[in-house]
Amino acid sequence: MLMIISGCNYFSSTFSKPEIINDTPIDIGFMTQDEKLLNGQWKFKTFLGDGSNYRDIKPTAEDTIIDNSDLDLVEFSGNWQTKKLGQRDSSFWGHDFLAFSYSKLNPDIKVKFNYPKIALGYYEHFVFYPFASSLNTKVTVKHAGGETSQYFNQRNRTGQWLSLGIFNIADLAESSIEFSTIHKGQVAVDAIMLRPINESVYLKAQQEKQQAYKVNLADESWQKLAVPGHWGMLNEYATYTGKGWYRKEFTLPDNWQATTEQRYRLTFDGVYHVAKVYLNGQFLGVHKGGFTPFEFDVTDKLDFTRDNVLAVEADNNAIVGATWNWGGIIRDVKLIKNNDARITFQYIHAEPDLIAGDASLSLKVRVENFASRTRVFKFSAKVNRNGLLASFDHELQLDANSVSEFNLESNLTAKQVSLWHFDRPNLYELTSELSEQGKLLHQRQDRFGIRKVEITDSQFLLNGEPIRVGGFNRISDHRYWGTSEPDELLASDIKMMKNAGANFMRIMHGTQHKRLLELCDEVGMLIFEEANIRELTNPEFVAPEYALNKQWLREMIERDINHPSIIGWSIGNELKEHYQYVTSVKNYVKKELDPYRLVTNVSNTGYRKGDSAENDPLGLSDLLMQNIYQKDPESVISTIKHRWPNRPVFISEYGLGRFDTASLDNDYANFSEWHEMIRGRNTHVVGSAIWSFNDYRSGYAQSLEDENRAWGLVNTWRQKRRAYKTVQQELSPIKLLQIDQVNINSQHAKVSVAVRDVDDYPSYTIKNYQLEWQLNAENGDVLSKASLALPTLKPGDQTWQTGIDWSGDIDNPYSLTVRIISSNGYVRFEKELAFLKPLTPTINSVLVADNAVRVEFEKQTPSVEYFVRYRRTDGEIIESEKTINNSIELTNLDSRYQYTLELLASNDVSNSAPSKPFNVTLSGKALSPSIYETMIDKDKFIVGFSGKVDDIGYILQYGYAKGGLNMKVTTSSRGMITADIDPTQKTLYYQLKSKTLDTESQWSKLDEISL
């Protein structure tokens, strides 16, 4: 079998339109057009009954709780079992809960909660449950207004009171709360809470909500919230799930006029998860899907004489998998002005001939005429890369309000072709113009690359070379930015991933930020982009048509199809009972959207007993992609090879162990062993993607107490763990970088470089790489730096050796660092050789509690570790574990003794001299939360910190003078707190503490940050 994917494929600009609006296309890429960016500060508000911040929900004396054990109120059918132990350390209400494992759907098996004797009226309803495997537990409330159902992923937000909404209970006998499911899996039923709501207050809130989109609404009391962003940036909405309203007033540019020759479109790059949009009091439509773009034609709804009012209701009730449901307008919002004719679709397919070196170009174009008359247009396009290389021309006549598609051909000579490669990401520009009688109506620019991907029966070839490469799953998540991801975060992440060895990634579940894909094009990153389809049991997905699934795929593919970094699409992750789905939807993608790229279905089945090519769709994928978390991964790989012989495999996820702490000292202890199973054997495994590059916020069971799920090389604040260095070496094509015969006096050393073998992993040719070396001072300063070009080294080549020299008046350098740098400037291997022991570290502060001590200090160079040596008054001397962090916490200390502490730094040479001793007597409140990160975002101060299981809240006090911490904010959310600040001030001082039901911690040390 040989599958070939060439060029950059086609580029489409047609979006799937939101409901109730006409199917008109949207502009993508770079275009000559007027646009007004509607980002910035918006107004934000929620309304009673639309959602809740679940960490703030605690039972009160006024609430009524119905437990599953209240048999006079609870009815159930089926063999429900009483459980007294929650799975995955999850908690439950009372002494037990009910559980039933649905092996098949049976509507008669359910649990019904009847109402006790309570006063009639409005009640907010809450549900409480422990972990269960059900992804779609159905909870139906029968109330005076009818029946309302919600669906719960019972792996998420366990042990919390979750709001079902506010309902009018007018007849106790006719009202109930019923639990069932719409799919197989275990359902847990525990407790219901009823909270009385003042009827007049609730009805007033509903009346106010009905005015939320009106032009004349007075919204001065609404909060300010940044767009792009999410409502979790506000402390009181840190765990809010439900609906939130946005409003934005804007005026149009003076030169924008209401004419028949102009069209105006309102575009959203992403609103999570359901968006209802209104402009000037008129309903535009609704869009489902939090990561894909959508637009509305608002030509007839804009006001050109005064302020316009845009209102959006966002709903983040959809919780999929273990990732966080960051709610709100998470990506850009724009208003775009075009002429009444435009290029709505263009794709350029470049087919390289690897033998002759030239390439053929095929251009497909769609033009739309919005005018009410027949017109004649001229279309022209040019391909540029350091000058004009090729051109296309076409004349077309287009009827009124119609669309025309046409195809054009051209070619590039061998001298004009520079292939796109992950080490040499050469890009071209396509500039297209549409004109009428010499007047330019529309212009757009799109980038593309020329590359060839081939899949054989055992290999993955890029531009004719067999390669084995790896990378990561990067979660679209940051503890402050959420999924809104500003450019600087995306650029930093891509650089860190590339420097850690990433070349090929299944990026994650969900349509990516468009800037991330542009960066992947620029730096050289092969990726599969995946629609946010993780469970076909999602009530939004309707078989067999799967219209919403196809909409998300279309919105993703038509926006992103021109990116050379994207070599394939994924139509779902870890689906069940999905053979027919994969068959039909893959066919849809291939025939309707993209006939050139690979299409896959990311699997976690196929290896199980009973799985086969006849009943499991793994083999329908163009490239087999398998997630592996089993203790014996090689048995999974072997089984799949046996069932699908002569098919290469990409390991799309593999977890090396979820960390049980947030420590930067966490490392992948068995990483090398894991890779050994694909080194020299199982060579049909052509690549792999680690889960995951970064930690991510999660409500999933067994997440850390700071609400983060710790899998990453970096934490949610992008601080590197020890694992980063481990992965950097494991994902390198370099097998050996050896430094010998170092002579400080003669300023010379010998370096040996060996690349991996053909059957090793990773394995690919290194071309135009550099060997770089530098001498470092104790304080990290670079004393001398030089480089030389490496020869082209192919897998299996012999060891290459060279001498390196340095110059200058360097008597006593601290260390020598040698790096191998790729042709596009990224680290492929790094080694540091220390000559001196580290400088003596200095203790900045010591926080003391009744049984614990935290020592804080400034770190030196990255290669240095730290530990505390402490002596009790009885003479016992103890040393802490070594750390790369900037603090060390000593716990379980004995208050009967006093302690003398010394801080030491350590490297490969020796330990430093100890710091000045610090004597402590144990006493005082519990230690404050550890502060991971502080940052400033415009007028916001953000603090990231640790959490504990008993914490119920956190207090941040701050001010602009050391003695004037006169402002306070609080949050119930673990892991982050934000504060409004005056950015014109010079310095901000702050302290943080936590509180439990019984007590408060001590304050963190007084610290400062420059504004």
N, C-alpha and C positions, 0 to 999 in steps of 0.2 A: 504494500500500500504506500502511495506517495500523495501527500496533500500539500498543495502549494498556495501560499498567500503572498501576493506581491504588492509592491507599491504602498501607497497610503490609503487606497480605497476611496470611496466616494464621500462627499460632504453634503449633508442635507440641512436645510434650515426650516423644515416644516415641523412645527410643534403639534402634538395632540392638544386640542383645545379643551379647556374646562367645559363642564356641562353648561348647556343652554346658551352657548354662543356659537357663532358660525365658525366653520373650519377654515380659518385663514392662517397663513404661515407667519412665522416670526423671523426676524433677522438675527443671524448668528455670525460671529467672527468680527472682523474689522470692517467698518463701512463708513462711507461718506454720508453722514446724516446728522441732523441736529438731535441732541438728546439732553434731557434734564435728569440728573441723578437725584433720586428721592431718598437717598440714605440720610443718616444723621439722627437727630433727636425727633422721636415721635411721642405722642401721648399714649398712655397705656392704662387699662383698667379691667378689673374682673367684676363679676356680679354674683351676688349671693345665689347659691344653688348650682353654679356652673362648674365647680371644681373645688379642690381643697389642697392645702399644703400638708401632706399626710403626717409629717413629723410633728406638727402642731396639734394633732387630734389626740386628746386624752379624755377618758370618761370623766364626767362630773356627776354630782348628786342628782341633777335633773335628768340625766340620760337613763334610758331603759335598755338593758342588755339581755338578749335572749341567747342562752347557750344551747349547744346541741344536746346537752344533758337534760334540758327542761322538757321532759317527755310529754307533759300536758299541753305543750305548744308546738312540738316538733313531730311531724309525721314523715315516715320514709317508706319507700317501697324498694325491694331488692335487698340483697345480703350485704348491707353496709357494716363495716367492721369498726369497732371502737379502738382507737389508737391512743397511746399514752406517751409516745416518743416521736417528736417531729424529725423528719428527714433533714439532712444537711444542716444540722444545728439550728433549725428554724423553731421559733416559739409559737405557741398557740394559747388561746384564751381558756381559762379554767383548768380542769383536770384532764380533759381528753378531747378528742375530735373524731368525726366520722370520716371514713375513707371507703371508696369503691373504685375498683379497676374495671373500666369499660373495655372489654375485649371486642365489642361491637356496639353499635348504637342501638339503644333501646329507650324510647321516650317514656316508658313506664317506670324506669328506674330513676328516682329523684328524691330530693328531700324538700319538705315544705315547712316553712316557719309561719305559724299563725300569730296573730297579734294578741298580746295580753290586754287586760282591761286598762286602757289608757284613754285619756281625753281625746276626743276627735279633733282633727286639725292637721296642720302642716308639720312634717317631721323630716329632718335630714337623715337618710339611711346610710349606714356604714356596714362593711363586711370585714371580717377578720379571718385569716386562714394561715396555716403553716405551708411548707413546701409540698407540692404535689406535681406530678409530671404533666398534668393537663395544661395545654396551651390555650384552651378556649372553654373554660368553665362558664356556663351561662347562668346568670343570676337575673331572674325576672321578678319585678315588683308589680303586683296588681293593686291599683289604687283608684281613686275616684275618677281620674282622667283616662283610665284604660290600663294598658300593660306597657311597661318599659323594661327592655332587656339590655344588659351590659355583658361583655365578655372579658374574662380575666385570665391572664397568663399566670398560673399559680406557682411558677418558678421565680416570680418576680414580686418585689415589695411584700415579702412574707412578714408576718408578725406585726402588721400595721393596720390601723383603722382606715379603710379606703372608702371614699364617698361613692354612693350610688346615685345621689341626687336628692332633691327635696320633693316630696310627694304629699298630696292631700289625702289623708285617711278619713273618709266620711262614713264608712261602714266596716266595723271590725270583722264581721262575719264574711264579708265579700273581699277582704284584703289579705294578701299573703306575700311572702318572699320565697321563691322556689329556686332550687339549685339543680342543674342538669348539665349536659355537655352536648356539643355538636360533633365531637370526634372521639376517637379512642384515647385512652390514657386514664391515669388515676386522678380522681377528683377528691379534694378535701373539703369538708363542711364543718365549720367551727362555731362562729358566733355572729350575731347581728346586733347593731346598736342603733337605737332610735333617739334622735335629739330634737326636742320640741323647738319649733321656729315660730316666732311671732308672725302672725298672718299679715298684718299691715306692713311690717318691715319687708317681708318677702315679696308681697305684691307690688310694693313701691319699687323694689329693686328690679322686678320684671318690667315695670313700666319704664324705668330709666334705661334698661337694656334695649327696649324697643326704639329708643331715641338715639342709640349709640352711633348710628350711621347718618343721622340727620345733619344738614348743613348748619342750622342755627343752634346746635347744642352748645351750651357753655361747658367747655372741658378744662377750665383752669385748674380744677381740683385733681385732674388726672395726673398720674405720675409720668415722669420722663423715662424713656427707654430707647436705647440706641438700636438703629437698624443699619447694617446687619447686626444681629445679636439674638438674645433669647431672654425670656423673663426670669430665668434662674440667676441672672446678673443682679437681681433685686433680692435682698435677704429674705423678705417675706414671701417670695415665690420660689425659693430654692428647690423645693420638692413638689411644686404645684403641678397637678395633673388635671386638665380640664380645658375650658375655653377662656381665651383672653382677647380683649379688643384693642386695636391700634387705631389711631387717628393721625392724619397729617394734613396740614393746610399748606398750599403752595400756589404761587402765581406763575403764569406762563411768561416766557421771554417776550419782550415787546415786539419782536419780529415774527412771532408765531401768529398766524391769522387763520380764521375759518374760511377756507377756500375749497372749491371742488377739486383743486389739483393736489391737495395735501391730505395725508392720512396720519393719524396719531394712534400710537399703541402703547398700552401700559404693560410692562413686562416684569415678571417676578422670577428670579433665579431659584428660589426655594422658600416655601413656608411649611413648617412642620405642624401637623400632618395634613389637616383639612383646612382649606382657606375659603372663606366666603368674602367676596370683595364688593364694595360699594363705592361709587363715585358721585359726588354731589347729590346724595340721597337716592341714587338709582342703583339697583342690584345688577352687578355685572355678571356674576356667575360663581361657581364653586369648583375648586380643584382638590382632588385627593392625591396624596403622594408628596412626602415632605422634602424630597431631594431632587425632584425634576422641575424644569422650568415651565412656565405657562404665560400666556398673554391674553389681553383683551383689546379689541379695537374700540377706542373711546372717542373717535372723531366727533360723533354726534352728542357726546355727553360732557365735553369740556366747556368751561365758561371762560371766554377770552377777555372778559371785561372786569372780572374781579377774582378773589381767591377761590380756589377749588378745594374741596374737602374729600380726601381719600380715607376710607375706613375698611379695616380688615378684621374679621373674626378668625382667629387661629385656634385650632383644637388639637391638643397633643395626647388625647386619650389612647391613641394607638401605641402600644408598647410591644416591640418585636425583639425576641431574643434577650441577650444580656446587656445590650447597649442602652444608653440613657435616651429618654424621649425629650430632648431639648426642644421646648415649645416656643413658637413665635416665628417672626420673619427673619430667617437665618441667613439669607443671601441678598444680593443687590436688588433694588427696585428702581426702574427707569421709566421715563416717559420718552418715547422716540417719535420723531417727526420724519416722514418719508414723503416722496412724491407719490403720485397715484399709479405708478408702475415701478416694479422693482424685481430684482433677482431674488427669488425665494429659495432657490436650491441650486447648489453646484457641487459636483464631486469630480475630483480628478484621480484617475487611477493610473499609476505609473508601473509599467511592467519591465523590470530590468532583465536584460540578457546577460547572464553572468560570464558567458564565454566571449561574446563580442564586446561587451562593456557598455553598449548603448541601452536606451530605454524608450519604449513606446508610451505615449500619453493619450488617455481617453478622457474627455471632459463631457459630463452630462450636466445640463443646465435646465432650470425651470424658471420661466418668466411669467409674471402675472400682471394683467392690465385691470386696474380698478375703475377705469373711466367708463363712461356710458357711450363711448364711440369706438369705432374700429381705428387702429393706429398701426403705423409702421415703425419698427424699432431697429436699431443697429446694436448688436452685441459684439464686444471685443474683449479678449482676455490675453494677458501676457504672463509668462513664467520668467521669474527673475531669480538669479543668485549671483551677486557681484556683476550684474549686467543682464540685459535681455537675452534669453535663451530660446524661447519659442513663443508663438502667438497663435490665436484662434480668432476667426471673424465669422459673423453670421448675420444675415438680415431676415427679419421675420415680420409678418403681418398678424396682428392679434385682434380678435373680435372684442367687443365691449364685454367687460366683466368676465374675462376668460383667462385660461392658463395655457401655456405652450411649453412643451419639453422638446429638447433636441440634443443630439450628440455630435461632438467634434473630435477630430483626431490630430495629433502632432507627434513629434519625437524629439529625443535628445541624443546627441552624438556621444561617443565614448568619453571624449574630453569634457563634456558638459555634465556627466553623471558622477556624482559623489554619493555613495551609498550611506544610508542612515544606519548607525550601529550604536550599541550602548556605550562604547568608548569614543565613537566619532559621530555624534548626532548631527549630521549635516541636514540643513533645512532649506527648502525652497519657498518662494512666495508666488501665489497666484493672485493677480489683480484683474478683476473683471469690471466692465463698464456697460451700462445700458444707456443709450441716448436716443433722442428723437429730433430730427431736423437740426443736428449739430448741438443740441442742448443736452448736457449730461443730466440724467435723471437719477441714476443710482450707481454707486461704486462699492465694491467690497473686496477685501483682501483676506486670504486664508493661507496658512502655512501647510506644507506637506513634506513628506520625506519619501525617499525611494529605498525600499528594502524588500527582501524576499525571505519569507518564512516557509520552511518545508518540514513536513512530518513524514518520516519513513516508518517502517515497521519496528524500528528500535531507536531512532534518533530524532533529535530536534536540530534543524539546521537554520542558521541565520546567515544569509548572503552566501550560502554554499558551505559554510563551516559547521561541523558538528560541535555543539556546545552543551555544557551542563552548567547551569547557573542557578542562583538562588536569590532570595530576598525575604520580604516580610509581608504580613498583613498589617497595614497601618489603619488604625481606627480613627475615623473622623471625629475627634474628640479632644478637647482641652478643658481643664477643670474650670477655667474662667470663660474662654471663648466658646466652649461647647462645639457645635458643628458650624458656627459662623466663620471661623478660621480666616483671620486676616492674612494678607499676602506675606507679611514677615514671618508668621508662624509656618505657613506652607513652605516658604523658601528654606527656613531653618531645618524643618523636618526632612525635606528632600536631601539637603546637604548632609545631614547626619546619617540618613539611610544609605546614601551613596558612599559616604566614607566608611560605613560599616560593611560594605561589600555588596549591597543590593544592586542587582541588574535585572531581575525578573520577579514580578510580584503579582499575586492575586491580591489586589489592593484591599478590599473588604466588601461587605454587603452594603450596597447603596451607591447611587450615582454620585460621582465625585465633584468637588468644587472645580469649576472650569480652569481656574488658575493653577491648580495642582497638576492638571493634565498638560497645560502649557509648559510647566516646569519639567515634567517627565519628558516631553519632547526635547527640551533644551539640554537637559543633563544626560539623557540617554537612559531610559528605564523602560523595559518591556513590561506591559501590564495586561491583565484581564480586568475589564470593568464589569461589575455585576449589579443588576437591578436588586432593589431591596425586597427580594422575594425569598422568605425563609421558612414559610409554612403554608402549604396549600389549604390548610384548615382555617386560615384567616377568613373571617366572615365577609370581608370585602371582595374576596376572589370567588368567582362563580364559574363552576365547570359546566359544560366543557369548553365554553367560548373563552373564558379567562380574559375578558375585555380589559379589566384594569391592569392585569399583568402585562398584556400586550401594549397598553398605553404607556406604562412606565418604561418598557423596553424601547418603544418608539421614541419617547421623549429623550431618553438617554442616548440612544444610538444616533438619532438625527442631529443632536447637538454636538456629539463628540466624534463623529465618524472620520473626521479628517486628521486626527492625531496619529502620527506614526508610532508613538509609544504604545498605542492600543493595538495589540495583535489578536485580541479575541474578546468575545462577550460571554458572560455567564448569565443563564436564565433562571438561576436559583441556587440556594445553598441548603444542603442537608434536608432535602424534601423526602416525603414519605408517600407511598402509593402513587407514584408519579410517572409511570411508564408512558401513559397516554399523554400526559401533560408535556413531557420532554419531547415526545414524537411530534406533536402538533406545533408546539411553540418554537422548537428549533427550526422546523420547516417554515414557520412564519418569518422568523428572523432571516433565514437564508434567502427566501423568495421575495419578501416584501421590503427588507431593510438593508441587508448587507450580504451580498453573495460571495464576498472575498475572504472575510476574516473567519478565524476559528470560532465555533460556538460550542460551549460546554455547559454541563450541569454539574456543579460541585457536589460530590457524593460523600456520604459516610456509610454507605451500604456496599453491597457487591461481594463482600468477603464472608458474610454470615452464612450459616448453614441454611440451605434452601435457596440462597440467591443464585441466579444464573443469568446468562445472556438472554434467555427467553423471558425472564420476569423482572430483571433489573435494568434500568436505562443507562447505567454507567457507560456501556459500550457504544451508546448512541452519540456520545460526545466526540468531537473531532480530536481533542486531546483529552485523555482520561485524567480527571482531576479528583484526587482523593484526600479527604481529611483523615488524619491518623492521630489518635490519642491513646491507643491501646498500649499495654505494658510490653507486648511482643509485636512491635511494628513490622518486623520482617515477615511474620506469618501473614499479616494482611497483604503485604506486597506480593508475597509468593502465591497466595490464593488468587489474587486478582490476575497475576500473570498466567496462572494455570487456566482460569476461566476466560480470559481475553488475551490469548497469545498474540505475539507480534504487534503489540500496541504499546507505545511509550506512555509513561505516567508522569504527571506533575503532582507532587504532594502539596496540595493547596493550603493545608493547615497542618502543622504539627506542634503540639504543646510539649514543652520540656519541663512542665511543672509550674502550676500557679503558685506564686509566692504567698506565704501566710503572714508576711509583714510588708511594710512599705520601704524597708531599708534599702539604701543604695548599695549595701554590701551583698545583696542577693546576686547569685550567679547560677549559670546552668552547669551544674556539676557533671552531668552525663552527656553534654553536648557532643563531644568528640566521639563517644561511643555510639551515639545515635547515628552520626554520619558514617561511621565505619561500615554500616550495613549497605551503603550505596557507594562505597569506595572499593573498586576492584571487583565488585559483584553487583548484581541487580542494576546493571548499567542501562536498562531500559527506563530507569527513573531519571528523567532529564532535568529535573529541577525541584525546588521546594521553597515554601514560604512559611517562615516561622510565625506562630501566633504568640505574641504580637510585638510589633515595634514599640508601642507605647501602652502604658496603663490607660484605663478608661473608666469613667464614672458608670456606676451600675447599681441597680436595685436588686440584682440577682442574688439568690441565697449564697451565703458564704463569701460575699464580698467583704473587703476590709471595713473596719469601723469608720474610716474616713470616706466611705461610700465609693471607693475606687476598687477596680478589679485589677490585681497586680500580676500581669503576665509579661510586662515589657522590659526591653533593654533600657528604656527611659521611663520615668514616672509621668504622671499627668502634667507636671510642670516642666517636663523635658530635661530633667536632670539625669545624667548618665549613671547607670548602675555598673557594677563590676562586669555584668553580663555583656555590656557593650564591647569591651575589649576582647572578651572570649569569642563573641560572634564575628568581630572584625577579622580575627585570624582564621576562624573556621570557614568563612565565606571568601577567603582570598584565593586567587589562582596560584599564589606563591606557596610552595611547600616549605621552602627553606630560605631564611635570610640570616646569614651568619656573619658575625663581626669577629675577626681574629687579628693577631699581631698588632694590637693597639700600642702605639708608642707616643706618649704625650710630648716627650722632648723633641722628637723628630717630626711631630705633627703628621702622623701617617697611620693608616690602618688598612686591613684587607677585608673585602666584603665578598661573600659568595651568595649567589642567587640561584635557586632551582625552582622551576615551575612544576606543577602537578602533572601526573601522567594522563594519558588519554582516557583511561577508565577511572581516574580519580574524580573527586568532587570538591569544589567546582573545577571545571576544566575548559579552558579556551585560550586562544593565542593572545599574547600581549604584544602590542605594536605601538611604537612611539611613546613608550613609557620612559619615565625619568627615575634615576636614583638620586635621592636628595639626602644631604646630611648636614647636621648643625651641632655646634658646641654650645652648651648651656651653662649659665651661671647658677649659683645656688638660689638666687631669687627668681629664677625663671627667665631672665634676660637671655637673648640670643647673642653669643659672642662672635660666632662665625658661621657662615652658611654658604653652601655650594651644591652643585648638581652636575650630572652628566647623563647623556642619553643611553638608555639600555638598547641592546639589539632586539630585533624581533625574536621572541621565544615562543615556540609551539609546544603544546603538551607533549611531554616525553623527552624534550631536548636535554642535553647534558647541562650540568651545573656551569653557570657563567661566573667568572671571578674578575675582580678589578681591585686596584688600589685606590684609596681616597686620601686626600690631603687637605689640610686647612692651614690658614696663615693668620698672622697677627700676633700681638703681644698677649698670649694666653698662657699664663703660668700654671693656673690651678683650676681647670674647668670642673664643673660639677658632674656633667654627663655628656655623652655623645648620643644623639638621636639619628637613626637612619630610617628613611621612608622610601617606599616605592610608590610613585605617583602615576596614575593613569594618564592617557593622552589628553583627557579633558579635565585633568587637575584634581582627581580624587585619590585619597589614600587607599592603597591596596595592600600594604603591609607596613607595620611600624615596629621598631624595636629601639629601646633605650638602654644604654649601658652606663650605669652610674660609676663614678670614680671616687666620690666622697660620700660620707654619711650626711644625712639631712641636717639643716640648721635646727637649733633648739627651738621648739614651738613655744608659743605664749598662750596662756589661758586667759580668755577674755572675761569669762564670768563662770560662776559656779552657783547653781540653784540647788537648794537643800530642802528635802522633805523629811518626814519622820522615818522613812525606810528606803529612800532613794536619793540619788545625786545626779545632776546633769552638768557635764563639763562642756563648755562651749569655747571655740577657738577659731582662728583663721587658718585656712589650708594653704599649703605651699604649692609646689609643682604637682601635676596630676599623678606622678608616679610614686608619690609618698603616701604611706599609711600612718595611722596614729593609734595609740593605745594609752590607757591609763594604768599606772602602777600605783596601787594603794595599800597602805599599811594600817592595820588596826592597832589599837593600844595594847593588845595582848601579843603583838609581835608578828602576827600572821601577815604575809605579803601576798597579794593577789594581783594578777594582770588581766585586764579586760581583753576581749577579742579585738583584733585590729580592724580598723574601719577606714573607708575613704570619705566618710561624712565629715561635717564640721562640728559635730557634737558627739558625745559619748554619754549614755545613760547607764548608771550603775543601779541595779535594783536588788530587792530582797536583802538589803543591808540590815545589820543588827544594831538597834539603837542603844544597846548597852555599851557600845564602844565608840570612841572617837576615831576619825580616819585622817590620814595624811595622804594627799593626792599629788601625783606627779604625772605630767603629760609628756609623752615621748613620740617622736616621729621615727619612721623606719623605712629603709629601702633595701635593695639587694646587697649593699655593702655592709651596713650595720644599723644599729639604733643610734639616734641622736643622744646628746646629753639631755638629762631630764630638765623639765621646766622648774621654775621656782616652786617649792612645795606649797600646798594649800591645805590648811587644817580645817576640818569641818566637824561639827557636832550635829547629829541628826535631830531635827525637830521641824515642826511647821506643817502647813497644809500640803496637799498633794501637788506634784509638779504641774506646771501649766502645760498646755498642749505644745508639742514641738512645732516650731514654725518652719515649714518647708520652703516657702517662697513669699516674697513681697514684690509687688509691681504696681506701676502707675499706668492707667489708661485714661488719658484726657483728664476728666474731673472725678475719676474713681480711684480709690486706693483698695488694693486687693491683697488679702492675706490667705495663704494656703497653709493648712496645719493638720496635725494628727487628731484622731478621735478615739474615744473609748466607749465600751459597750454601755456604761451607765450614764454617759453624758446626755443631758437633755437640752443643753444650750451653751452658747458662747458669747462672751462680752468683749468688745474691742473698745478701748478708750484711747483717744488720740487728740493731738493739738499741735500748734505751730511753735510752741516753746516747751522746754523741758519741764518747767514747773506749771504748765498750763494745759494739761490733758483734759480739756473741758467739754469734749464731745464723746458720745457713746453710741454704739449700735450693737444690736444683738441678732443672733440667728439660732434656729434649732437645727440647721443643716450641719452635718459633720464634714469638715474638710475645707470649707472656704467661707470667708466673710468679706463683704464689700462695704465701703464707706464713701460718702460724697465729700469731696475736698475742694479747696480753692487752689487751682494749679498755679496761680500767680505768686503764691508763697514760696519761700526758698527751701524750707526743711519741714518735714512732718515727723513728729515723735509719737510713739505708740506702745501699747502693752495689750496682751491678750490673756484671758483666763476662761476656764470652763466651769460649768455648774452641773450638779446632779440633783436628785430629789432632796438630798440631805445636806449638801455642803457645796462649797465652791473651792476651786484650786487657788493656788497663789497666782499672782500676776507673773507673766513672762518678764524678762529683764527689759528695762527701758531701752528702746532702740530707735533708730532714726533712718529716714530715707530722703534723698534729695528729690525735689520736685522740679 
